[in-house]
Amino acid sequence: MTTGSIPLHLILFSLPLLLGNIFQLLYNTVDTWVVGNYVSTQALAAVGATTPIVNIMVFFFNGLSIGAGVVIARNYGAKDLEKLHISIETTMAMTFILSVLFSIIGVIFIRPMLHLISTPEDVIQDASTYLRIYFAGIAGLLIYNMASGILRAVGDTKRPLYFLMFTSILNIILDLAFVIIFKMGIAGVGLATIISQIISAIGVITLLTRSNDIYKLTWNDCKIQLPMLKQILSIGLPTAIQSMITSFSNAFVQSYINVFGSSCVAGWSCYGKLDQFAFLPMSSLANAATTFVGQNIGANKEERANKGTFITIGMTIGITLFTSILLFVYTPQAISIFSKDASVIQYGVMFLRTNIFFLCCNCINHVLAGSLRGRGDSKAPMFIMIFSFVILRQIYLFIMTHFISNTPRMVGLGYPLGWVFCCIIEVSYFYFHYKRQ
């Protein structure tokens, strides 16, 4: 990436990431669509209410997987066979232990977590059923994410994507079969999800164990070695903590939404799914910016690194603005994909049209954060995002709901408020620390 067309490098690198992210998002989105159209509004609200709870654990684990991927990539690049095996086997042993731990914690604390975020009474039973199944089978998701991360770290990006594409399609088929044919309701979509994820996990684990390459996973050696675990945690833990704290904050945002009833929760859930899809291009390009900046800083090409950062920001804003306009114009039609309930559509339209154009601020946030990480500066974006997305947002929500105006619209504005302040702080930090150098 140190020579040639900057936009072309960014596009070619980000497209496979975008495709993978789309299929990853399809899992929960299909669950939302099926329960919204074939079960009930309460079931739709239940899936939406459970998302922040699931994300607390999943995003924390994904942060750890970033650390593992970096360590494995370094050892693979150095052709250090011994350290490579130790890093892979320590990573997988950690994953198996955390899978069991997360399942136990998740199943035990389902009801307390749902009550903590003020889940409506007519939603709690469905939400509990969905979460119990999801946490019981969460090992499939965690093992797939980590094993596919290992494969990507050694340059194999295609085969994990093929498994993800296959199981995403399988999830759709199983969702429809369990709900429409076997009348299993929300339990059916939960079961379809974990079956699909377990199959994808088996697939990537099989690739690692049967490989003849130097990154082969050997079961007999699969154990944690503390020096290697410390390396993984030193890189992955800051990102894991940031992701977990942000997800925990989002769970409390969900609690403010939950007090307005199941229709509002369902509308918020529909808005969230469309917002996530609009977010994918900027996320993929931000990851591309991290690699682009890292390579060019390593090659002492500071000016090219800055140019790539600004080009990425321009591309993400252009794509996001185009997507936002389409969603704004066709909001009722987009929300009705997930539910035909008039009140759900009304809430979903209100949330989306209020917040959608603020996503352009997030383009700047995530690209600059990716650029900073590419320079080796991972702490600054972590602190900036925790302050903006967690502390400031919770202060706003508390003041707004207790002293000014406790309405769904004002609660929903808590998200873009954090985006705007993060944008202002991050641009200022980047300008004074890097652009002026």
FENHUUR-V23556 format. One record per pair of residues at least 6 apart in sequence whose C-alpha atoms are under 8 Angstrom apart, sorted by the first residue. I is the first residue (numbers start at 1). GAP is how many residues later the second one is. D is the distance in whole Angstrom. If there is no record, write none. Layout:
# FENHUUR-V23556
i->I gap->GAP d->D
i->I gap->GAP d->D
This chain:
# FENHUUR-V23556
i->1 gap->8 d->6
i->1 gap->291 d->6
i->1 gap->294 d->7
i->1 gap->295 d->7
i->2 gap->290 d->8
i->2 gap->293 d->7
i->2 gap->294 d->5
i->2 gap->297 d->7
i->2 gap->299 d->8
i->2 gap->302 d->8
i->6 gap->302 d->6
i->6 gap->305 d->8
i->7 gap->301 d->8
i->7 gap->304 d->7
i->7 gap->305 d->8
i->10 gap->275 d->7
i->10 gap->278 d->6
i->10 gap->279 d->7
i->10 gap->282 d->8
i->10 gap->302 d->8
i->11 gap->274 d->8
i->13 gap->275 d->6
i->14 gap->270 d->5
i->14 gap->271 d->5
i->14 gap->273 d->7
i->14 gap->274 d->6
i->15 gap->269 d->7
i->16 gap->141 d->8
i->17 gap->267 d->6
i->18 gap->262 d->6
i->18 gap->263 d->6
i->18 gap->266 d->5
i->20 gap->141 d->6
i->20 gap->144 d->7
i->20 gap->145 d->8
i->21 gap->259 d->7
i->22 gap->255 d->7
i->22 gap->258 d->7
i->23 gap->141 d->7
i->23 gap->142 d->6
i->23 gap->145 d->6
i->24 gap->140 d->7
i->24 gap->144 d->7
i->25 gap->252 d->8
i->26 gap->142 d->7
i->27 gap->141 d->6
i->27 gap->144 d->7
i->27 gap->145 d->8
i->27 gap->166 d->7
i->28 gap->165 d->8
i->29 gap->244 d->6
i->30 gap->141 d->8
i->30 gap->142 d->6
i->30 gap->145 d->8
i->31 gap->16 d->8
i->31 gap->144 d->7
i->31 gap->158 d->6
i->31 gap->159 d->8
i->32 gap->12 d->6
i->32 gap->15 d->6
i->32 gap->16 d->8
i->32 gap->238 d->8
i->32 gap->306 d->7
i->33 gap->304 d->7
i->33 gap->305 d->5
i->33 gap->306 d->7
i->34 gap->141 d->7
i->34 gap->142 d->7
i->34 gap->145 d->8
i->34 gap->155 d->8
i->34 gap->304 d->8
i->35 gap->6 d->8
i->35 gap->8 d->6
i->35 gap->9 d->5
i->35 gap->150 d->7
i->35 gap->151 d->7
i->35 gap->154 d->8
i->36 gap->7 d->7
i->36 gap->8 d->5
i->36 gap->302 d->5
i->36 gap->303 d->5
i->36 gap->304 d->8
i->37 gap->301 d->6
i->37 gap->302 d->6
i->37 gap->303 d->7
i->38 gap->141 d->7
i->38 gap->142 d->7
i->39 gap->140 d->8
i->39 gap->146 d->6
i->39 gap->147 d->7
i->41 gap->221 d->7
i->41 gap->222 d->7
i->41 gap->225 d->7
i->41 gap->298 d->8
i->41 gap->300 d->7
i->41 gap->303 d->8
i->42 gap->80 d->7
i->42 gap->81 d->5
i->42 gap->84 d->7
i->42 gap->220 d->6
i->42 gap->221 d->8
i->42 gap->224 d->7
i->43 gap->80 d->7
i->43 gap->83 d->6
i->43 gap->84 d->7
i->43 gap->143 d->6
i->44 gap->222 d->6
i->44 gap->225 d->8
i->45 gap->78 d->7
i->45 gap->217 d->6
i->45 gap->218 d->7
i->45 gap->220 d->5
i->45 gap->221 d->4
i->45 gap->222 d->8
i->45 gap->224 d->7
i->46 gap->77 d->5
i->46 gap->78 d->7
i->46 gap->80 d->6
i->46 gap->81 d->4
i->46 gap->84 d->8
i->46 gap->220 d->8
i->47 gap->80 d->6
i->47 gap->83 d->7
i->47 gap->222 d->8
i->48 gap->217 d->7
i->48 gap->218 d->7
i->48 gap->220 d->8
i->48 gap->221 d->5
i->48 gap->222 d->8
i->49 gap->70 d->7
i->49 gap->78 d->7
i->49 gap->205 d->7
i->49 gap->209 d->8
i->49 gap->216 d->7
i->49 gap->220 d->8
i->50 gap->64 d->8
i->50 gap->77 d->6
i->50 gap->81 d->7
i->52 gap->195 d->6
i->52 gap->196 d->7
i->52 gap->198 d->6
i->52 gap->199 d->5
i->52 gap->202 d->7
i->53 gap->60 d->7
i->53 gap->194 d->8
i->53 gap->195 d->8
i->53 gap->198 d->6
i->55 gap->189 d->8
i->55 gap->192 d->6
i->56 gap->187 d->8
i->56 gap->188 d->5
i->56 gap->189 d->8
i->56 gap->191 d->5
i->56 gap->192 d->6
i->57 gap->45 d->7
i->57 gap->187 d->7
i->58 gap->84 d->7
i->59 gap->181 d->7
i->59 gap->184 d->5
i->59 gap->185 d->6
i->59 gap->188 d->7
i->60 gap->179 d->8
i->60 gap->180 d->4
i->60 gap->181 d->6
i->60 gap->183 d->6
i->60 gap->184 d->5
i->61 gap->81 d->7
i->61 gap->179 d->7
i->62 gap->83 d->7
i->62 gap->84 d->8
i->62 gap->178 d->7
i->63 gap->173 d->5
i->63 gap->174 d->7
i->63 gap->175 d->8
i->63 gap->176 d->5
i->63 gap->177 d->4
i->63 gap->178 d->8
i->63 gap->180 d->7
i->64 gap->168 d->7
i->64 gap->169 d->7
i->64 gap->171 d->8
i->64 gap->172 d->4
i->64 gap->173 d->6
i->64 gap->175 d->7
i->64 gap->176 d->6
i->65 gap->80 d->8
i->65 gap->81 d->6
i->65 gap->84 d->7
i->65 gap->171 d->7
i->66 gap->83 d->8
i->66 gap->169 d->8
i->66 gap->170 d->6
i->66 gap->173 d->8
i->67 gap->164 d->8
i->67 gap->165 d->5
i->67 gap->166 d->6
i->67 gap->167 d->7
i->67 gap->168 d->5
i->67 gap->169 d->4
i->67 gap->170 d->7
i->68 gap->19 d->7
i->68 gap->23 d->6
i->68 gap->82 d->8
i->68 gap->164 d->5
i->68 gap->165 d->8
i->68 gap->167 d->8
i->68 gap->168 d->7
i->69 gap->80 d->6
i->69 gap->81 d->6
i->69 gap->83 d->8
i->69 gap->84 d->5
i->70 gap->83 d->7
i->70 gap->162 d->8
i->70 gap->165 d->8
i->71 gap->16 d->7
i->71 gap->160 d->7
i->71 gap->161 d->6
i->72 gap->12 d->6
i->72 gap->15 d->6
i->72 gap->16 d->7
i->72 gap->78 d->7
i->72 gap->81 d->6
i->72 gap->82 d->8
i->73 gap->80 d->5
i->73 gap->81 d->6
i->75 gap->6 d->7
i->75 gap->8 d->6
i->75 gap->9 d->5
i->76 gap->8 d->6
i->76 gap->78 d->6
i->76 gap->139 d->8
i->81 gap->133 d->7
i->84 gap->130 d->8
i->84 gap->131 d->7
i->85 gap->129 d->8
i->85 gap->130 d->7
i->85 gap->131 d->8
i->85 gap->132 d->7
i->86 gap->139 d->7
i->86 gap->142 d->7
i->87 gap->141 d->6
i->87 gap->142 d->8
i->88 gap->62 d->7
i->88 gap->127 d->7
i->88 gap->129 d->7
i->89 gap->128 d->7
i->89 gap->129 d->7
i->89 gap->132 d->7
i->89 gap->133 d->5
i->89 gap->134 d->6
i->89 gap->135 d->7
i->90 gap->132 d->6
i->90 gap->133 d->5
i->90 gap->134 d->4
i->90 gap->135 d->6
i->90 gap->138 d->7
i->90 gap->139 d->7
i->91 gap->55 d->8
i->91 gap->133 d->8
i->91 gap->138 d->8
i->92 gap->51 d->8
i->92 gap->54 d->7
i->92 gap->55 d->8
i->92 gap->130 d->7
i->92 gap->131 d->8
i->93 gap->129 d->6
i->93 gap->130 d->5
i->93 gap->131 d->6
i->94 gap->129 d->8
i->94 gap->130 d->7
i->95 gap->47 d->7
i->95 gap->48 d->6
i->95 gap->51 d->7
i->96 gap->43 d->7
i->96 gap->47 d->7
i->99 gap->39 d->7
i->99 gap->40 d->5
i->99 gap->43 d->7
i->99 gap->44 d->8
i->100 gap->39 d->7
i->102 gap->33 d->7
i->102 gap->36 d->8
i->103 gap->32 d->5
i->103 gap->33 d->5
i->103 gap->34 d->7
i->103 gap->35 d->6
i->103 gap->36 d->8
i->104 gap->31 d->8
i->104 gap->32 d->8
i->106 gap->25 d->8
i->106 gap->26 d->8
i->106 gap->29 d->6
i->107 gap->24 d->7
i->107 gap->25 d->5
i->107 gap->28 d->6
i->107 gap->29 d->7
i->110 gap->18 d->6
i->110 gap->21 d->7
i->110 gap->22 d->7
i->111 gap->13 d->8
i->111 gap->17 d->7
i->114 gap->10 d->7
i->114 gap->13 d->8
i->114 gap->14 d->8
i->116 gap->139 d->8
i->117 gap->134 d->7
i->117 gap->135 d->6
i->117 gap->137 d->7
i->117 gap->138 d->4
i->117 gap->139 d->8
i->117 gap->141 d->7
i->118 gap->137 d->5
i->118 gap->138 d->8
i->118 gap->140 d->6
i->118 gap->141 d->6
i->119 gap->136 d->7
i->119 gap->139 d->5
i->119 gap->140 d->7
i->120 gap->138 d->6
i->120 gap->139 d->7
i->120 gap->141 d->6
i->120 gap->142 d->6
i->122 gap->140 d->7
i->123 gap->139 d->7
i->126 gap->60 d->7
i->129 gap->57 d->7
i->129 gap->58 d->6
i->130 gap->56 d->6
i->130 gap->57 d->6
i->130 gap->59 d->8
i->130 gap->60 d->5
i->131 gap->59 d->8
i->133 gap->54 d->7
i->133 gap->57 d->6
i->133 gap->58 d->6
i->133 gap->61 d->8
i->134 gap->56 d->6
i->134 gap->57 d->7
i->134 gap->59 d->8
i->134 gap->60 d->6
i->137 gap->57 d->5
i->137 gap->58 d->8
i->137 gap->61 d->8
i->138 gap->56 d->7
i->139 gap->59 d->7
i->140 gap->54 d->7
i->140 gap->57 d->5
i->140 gap->58 d->4
i->140 gap->59 d->7
i->140 gap->60 d->7
i->140 gap->61 d->5
i->140 gap->62 d->8
i->141 gap->53 d->8
i->141 gap->56 d->5
i->141 gap->57 d->7
i->141 gap->60 d->7
i->143 gap->58 d->6
i->143 gap->62 d->8
i->144 gap->53 d->7
i->144 gap->54 d->8
i->144 gap->56 d->6
i->144 gap->57 d->4
i->144 gap->58 d->8
i->144 gap->60 d->7
i->144 gap->61 d->8
i->147 gap->54 d->8
i->147 gap->57 d->6
i->147 gap->58 d->6
i->147 gap->61 d->8
i->148 gap->12 d->5
i->148 gap->56 d->6
i->151 gap->6 d->7
i->151 gap->9 d->7
i->151 gap->57 d->8
i->152 gap->8 d->8
i->154 gap->61 d->8
i->160 gap->44 d->7
i->163 gap->37 d->6
i->163 gap->40 d->7
i->163 gap->41 d->8
i->164 gap->36 d->7
i->167 gap->29 d->5
i->167 gap->30 d->7
i->167 gap->32 d->7
i->167 gap->33 d->6
i->168 gap->28 d->7
i->170 gap->26 d->6
i->171 gap->21 d->6
i->171 gap->22 d->6
i->171 gap->24 d->8
i->171 gap->25 d->6
i->174 gap->15 d->8
i->174 gap->18 d->5
i->175 gap->13 d->6
i->175 gap->14 d->5
i->175 gap->17 d->5
i->175 gap->18 d->8
i->178 gap->6 d->6
i->178 gap->7 d->8
i->178 gap->10 d->5
i->178 gap->11 d->7
i->178 gap->14 d->7
i->179 gap->6 d->5
i->179 gap->7 d->8
i->179 gap->9 d->6
i->179 gap->10 d->7
i->208 gap->7 d->7
i->208 gap->8 d->5
i->208 gap->9 d->5
i->209 gap->7 d->6
i->209 gap->8 d->5
i->209 gap->9 d->6
i->209 gap->10 d->8
i->210 gap->6 d->7
i->210 gap->7 d->8
i->211 gap->6 d->8
i->238 gap->141 d->8
i->238 gap->144 d->8
i->239 gap->143 d->7
i->242 gap->140 d->6
i->242 gap->143 d->8
i->242 gap->144 d->7
i->245 gap->141 d->7
i->245 gap->145 d->7
i->246 gap->140 d->7
i->246 gap->143 d->7
i->246 gap->144 d->6
i->249 gap->140 d->8
i->249 gap->141 d->6
i->249 gap->145 d->7
i->253 gap->141 d->8
i->253 gap->144 d->8
i->253 gap->158 d->8
i->253 gap->161 d->8
i->256 gap->155 d->7
i->257 gap->7 d->7
i->257 gap->8 d->6
i->257 gap->11 d->8
i->257 gap->151 d->7
i->257 gap->154 d->7
i->257 gap->155 d->8
i->258 gap->6 d->7
i->258 gap->7 d->6
i->260 gap->148 d->7
i->263 gap->80 d->6
i->263 gap->81 d->5
i->263 gap->84 d->8
i->264 gap->79 d->8
i->264 gap->80 d->6
i->264 gap->83 d->6
i->264 gap->84 d->8
i->264 gap->144 d->8
i->266 gap->78 d->6
i->266 gap->82 d->8
i->267 gap->68 d->8
i->267 gap->76 d->8
i->267 gap->77 d->5
i->267 gap->78 d->6
i->267 gap->79 d->7
i->267 gap->80 d->5
i->267 gap->81 d->4
i->267 gap->82 d->8
i->267 gap->84 d->8
i->268 gap->79 d->7
i->268 gap->80 d->6
i->268 gap->83 d->7
i->269 gap->79 d->8
i->270 gap->65 d->6
i->270 gap->68 d->6
i->270 gap->78 d->6
i->271 gap->64 d->7
i->271 gap->77 d->5
i->271 gap->78 d->8
i->271 gap->80 d->6
i->271 gap->81 d->6
i->274 gap->60 d->8
i->275 gap->77 d->8
i->275 gap->81 d->7
i->278 gap->42 d->7
i->278 gap->45 d->6
i->278 gap->46 d->7
i->279 gap->41 d->8
i->279 gap->80 d->8
i->281 gap->35 d->7
i->281 gap->38 d->7
i->281 gap->39 d->8
i->282 gap->34 d->5
i->282 gap->35 d->8
i->282 gap->38 d->7
i->282 gap->81 d->6
i->282 gap->84 d->7
i->282 gap->85 d->7
i->283 gap->83 d->7
i->283 gap->84 d->8
i->285 gap->27 d->7
i->285 gap->31 d->7
i->285 gap->82 d->7
i->286 gap->26 d->7
i->286 gap->80 d->6
i->286 gap->81 d->4
i->286 gap->82 d->8
i->286 gap->83 d->8
i->286 gap->84 d->5
i->286 gap->85 d->8
i->287 gap->80 d->8
i->287 gap->83 d->6
i->289 gap->19 d->7
i->289 gap->20 d->6
i->289 gap->23 d->7
i->289 gap->78 d->7
i->289 gap->81 d->6
i->289 gap->82 d->6
i->289 gap->85 d->8
i->290 gap->80 d->5
i->290 gap->81 d->5
i->290 gap->82 d->8
i->290 gap->83 d->6
i->290 gap->84 d->4
i->290 gap->85 d->8
i->291 gap->83 d->6
i->292 gap->13 d->7
i->292 gap->16 d->7
i->292 gap->82 d->8
i->293 gap->12 d->5
i->293 gap->13 d->8
i->293 gap->15 d->7
i->293 gap->16 d->7
i->293 gap->78 d->6
i->293 gap->81 d->5
i->293 gap->82 d->7
i->294 gap->11 d->8
i->294 gap->77 d->8
i->294 gap->79 d->8
i->294 gap->80 d->4
i->294 gap->81 d->6
i->294 gap->82 d->8
i->295 gap->79 d->8
i->296 gap->6 d->7
i->296 gap->8 d->7
i->296 gap->9 d->6
i->297 gap->8 d->6
i->297 gap->77 d->8
i->297 gap->78 d->7
i->306 gap->129 d->7
i->309 gap->58 d->7
i->309 gap->59 d->7
i->309 gap->62 d->6
i->312 gap->55 d->7
i->313 gap->50 d->6
i->313 gap->51 d->6
i->313 gap->54 d->6
i->316 gap->44 d->8
i->316 gap->47 d->6
i->317 gap->43 d->5
i->317 gap->46 d->6
i->317 gap->47 d->8
i->320 gap->39 d->7
i->320 gap->40 d->6
i->320 gap->43 d->8
i->321 gap->36 d->7
i->321 gap->39 d->7
i->324 gap->32 d->6
i->324 gap->33 d->6
i->325 gap->32 d->8
i->327 gap->7 d->7
i->327 gap->29 d->8
i->328 gap->24 d->7
i->328 gap->25 d->6
i->328 gap->28 d->7
i->331 gap->18 d->6
i->331 gap->21 d->7
i->331 gap->22 d->7
i->332 gap->13 d->6
i->332 gap->14 d->8
i->332 gap->16 d->8
i->332 gap->17 d->6
i->335 gap->10 d->6
i->335 gap->13 d->6
i->335 gap->14 d->7
i->336 gap->9 d->6
i->339 gap->6 d->7
i->350 gap->59 d->7
i->351 gap->58 d->7
i->351 gap->61 d->6
i->354 gap->55 d->8
i->354 gap->59 d->7
i->355 gap->57 d->8
i->355 gap->58 d->7
i->355 gap->60 d->8
i->355 gap->61 d->6
i->358 gap->58 d->6
i->358 gap->61 d->7
i->358 gap->62 d->8
i->359 gap->57 d->8
i->359 gap->60 d->8
i->361 gap->58 d->6
i->361 gap->59 d->6
i->361 gap->62 d->6
i->362 gap->57 d->6
i->362 gap->58 d->8
i->362 gap->61 d->7
i->364 gap->59 d->6
i->364 gap->63 d->8
i->365 gap->54 d->7
i->365 gap->57 d->7
i->365 gap->58 d->5
i->365 gap->61 d->7
i->368 gap->58 d->7
i->368 gap->59 d->8
i->368 gap->62 d->8
i->369 gap->9 d->8
i->369 gap->12 d->5
i->369 gap->57 d->8
i->372 gap->6 d->6
i->372 gap->8 d->8
i->372 gap->9 d->7
i->372 gap->58 d->8
i->373 gap->8 d->8
i->381 gap->45 d->7
i->384 gap->38 d->6
i->384 gap->41 d->7
i->384 gap->42 d->7
i->385 gap->37 d->6
i->388 gap->30 d->5
i->388 gap->31 d->7
i->388 gap->33 d->6
i->388 gap->34 d->5
i->389 gap->26 d->8
i->389 gap->29 d->5
i->389 gap->30 d->7
i->389 gap->33 d->8
i->390 gap->28 d->8
i->392 gap->26 d->7
i->393 gap->21 d->6
i->393 gap->22 d->7
i->393 gap->24 d->7
i->393 gap->25 d->6
i->396 gap->18 d->7
i->397 gap->14 d->6
i->397 gap->17 d->6
i->400 gap->6 d->6
i->400 gap->10 d->7
i->400 gap->11 d->8
i->401 gap->6 d->7
i->401 gap->10 d->7
